[in-house]
Amino acid sequence: MQAQSVNYVTEVITTYNGYWRSANAGTATTFTNSVQPDSSHYLLSFLTNNVRYSTGVSDARLTNNGISFTPGQYRALPVATISTAPTSNTKIGLGQLYDKVDNGVSNPPPVRDLARYLTDGPQGLDLGTGVANIPTGTLTFPVSEVQAKAINDGIPDILITQFADPAGSSDVYSFRDATDAIVGKSVTVTYDSNFPVVGRWLADFYEASQNPMVLAAGFTKTPRDLRLWTADFATFNIPASDYSRIATFQIQLSGNSDVAFVAYNTRALTVLPVELTSFNGRIQVDGQVQLTWRTASELNSEAFVVEASMDGRSFTPVGRVVAAGNKTTNTDYTYQHRPMTTGLVYYRLHQLDLDGRSAYSPVVTVSMSRATGQPLLITPNPFRQTLQLQLPSGAAHAEARLWAIDGRPLYQHLFRTDELGSGSATLDDLLILPTGIYLLEIVVDGRSTRQKLLKQE
């Protein structure tokens, strides 16, 4: 790893036993604290490039212990996807007293949920839990917006952890856009003997490939090294014009990657408070629109405000649904709304975080036919496999046309008589499309409706 690429963390302070400083006040890279944390402990501050930044977990605790620092706000990135299922080598690492059982097996066994151990604790910054030997593949985190004021300000934007035994492996880190293309350049980090260790901790390792998990033979109360590093946006050579493209942060995993969390500077990045996997609409017999959505995980989410628009530009709140708060499994939501107009109706979700942050979902469009009073519904968006269309019944002619975002025609489908009669159709041919943004046009009896679509993997 080149010194100019990323910055090593040479000291951390955590909440272990109230206050634990990984290095003595002398030379951070030489004298490490002989006390080895053996349970959950949360990151209070880190020293990088000779500057100590707080994480915002408890600045008062640092001040009370006489520590000077630059105030910061860091939070674990929520997990979007872990591309490969756990193998026989994948382990959940927990502080050996995480379960309050000294040098023994937890009863009942710890919950088998990889994403949970990458986002737990205050602000998700628990250094005493994580996933070891994450299988070769990708680990992806959602990012929705880069704050312009943070670009090239010299303050760390990303904080990465390595909490076990990386065995000299290398991982590749990158920002990516909605089509999974790299924005800027990727950065390769090698965890070898040149990478400084800030401290050691004691861990039990459970077999993540089994459910319920069992304690791995020979991996009880085992000491492990802690390594951390930081990087600025500048490290990734992102042109100023491309920051708006960023949609995810991704790690290409070596198979020996041991991650406690991946944290971000909240003053530099905006991250969706939830991982929204679907947002759909369905017209009911009584004329109401039933909106449904699913989240794969939520981190400090407060609520979903349902907003509607008649022109796609000016949205008005029409309802509010309480969110789950913190959850790493699927959660389903529903809301019903009766449009008081004909024509095109747009819906979106305003996702609210407990910390006051917010983000918007993709837009779902419903077209109420002026001729029949019946809807044209295109769902889901984003889509992965198939696209469902609900058409006005009684239409004499209808067709679908798909365009690339640059205007190239890609696909055309003429609806059969039986599809027009049933009022519904499924476009399976779209499976061949690569990930990206497209424009779908539906023409019903000469009237056109257009909607942008996002194709996901």
C-alpha positions, 0 to 999 in steps of 0.5 A: 500500500502506498503511503500517499494513497491512504492514511494509516490510523495510529491510535484509537480511543474507545469505550472499553471499560469506560475509556480505552486508549490503544496507545500510550501518550508517547509514540503511538506507533510503538507503544500499544496498550497491553489491555485487550478489549474482550467485548463490545467497545465503541470508537470515540476517536482516531488519530490519522496524519497526526490529527485526532478526530472524534467520531461524535459517539461521546465527545464529552468522554474524551474531554473528561479524560483530557483529550484534545481533538477535532470534532467529527461525526462518523457513522457506519455505512449501511450494508446494501449487499454482500454478493456471496453467501458465507462459506465454511471459512466465514466467521462472525467475530465477537468480543469473547465476553460479548455473551458474558461467557468467559472462554466458552460457548454462547447459549443461545448462539449469536444471531446469524446476521452478517449485516447486523455485525457491520452496523451495530453499536452507537452510530454503528461503530462497534469495534468488538463485532464484525465479519471475518473472511467475508467470501470473495465477491463484493461488499456494497454500501449505498451513498446518495449525495456528496457534500461539495464543501467536503471535497478536498478539505483534508478531513477523512471522508472514509474510515475502514477497519480490519479487525482480525488476521488479513494474512497479507491480502489486498482489497480494492475500494471504489465509488460507483454510479447507478450502473456499477461503473467506477467513479474516479479510480479504485484504490487497492489496500494491502494488509501486510506487515508494513500496516501498523497495528493500533491494538489487540483484542480478544475474540470468539469466532462463530461459523457463519455458514451454519444456522444456528451458528456454532463456535469455531474449533480453536477460535475461542478467546483468541487475540487479534490485531486491530488496523484502521485507515482513512481516505479523502475523496481526493484519494479516488481521483474523482473529477468535480463533474462526477461527484453527482454520479456516486451511488455506492461505495464498494469493496472487492473482497479478497476472501480474507477481509475482516471488517468491523464496520466501514464508516463515513464522515456525515458532513461529507456524505449523505446516506439513505437512512434505509436500504429501499429494495422496492417501491410499487403501486397497485390500483384497487377496485375502489379506485385507490392507489395502494403503495407498497415498499420493502426495506432490506435494512434500516439504520436510525430510520424515523418515518416515511412521508408519502408524497404525491404530485400532479406534474412530477415537480411539485410534491405534496405530503399525503401520508406518513408511515412510522419506520422500523428504526434499526433493522437488518432484515426485510420490512414491508410497508403499505399505504393507500391513497385516493387521487382526486384527479385524472391524468398522470399522478407521481408518488415518492417516499421522503425517508426521514432519519432520527438524526434529521437527515433525509432522502427521496425514493425513486418515483412511481408513476400512475396514469389515470386515463381521462377516457376510461378513468382507469389507471396505467401503472408501470411497476416496479421501479427500480426493477431487476427481472420483469416489469409489470404493466397495468393497462386501461381495459377496453383499449383498442391499441397499445404498445411499449417502446424502450429507449436508451438514455441517449435516445437510441431505440432498444425494444418494442412490444405490441400488446396482444388482444388478450393482454388488452382484454385482461388489462395487464402484461409482463415484459420479460424480454427486459431481462437481457438489459444491462444495469442502467437507466432507460426511458419507457414509453407506453402508447395507449390509443394514441396517448403516450406516457413516459417514465424513466426506469432503473434496471438493477442486477 
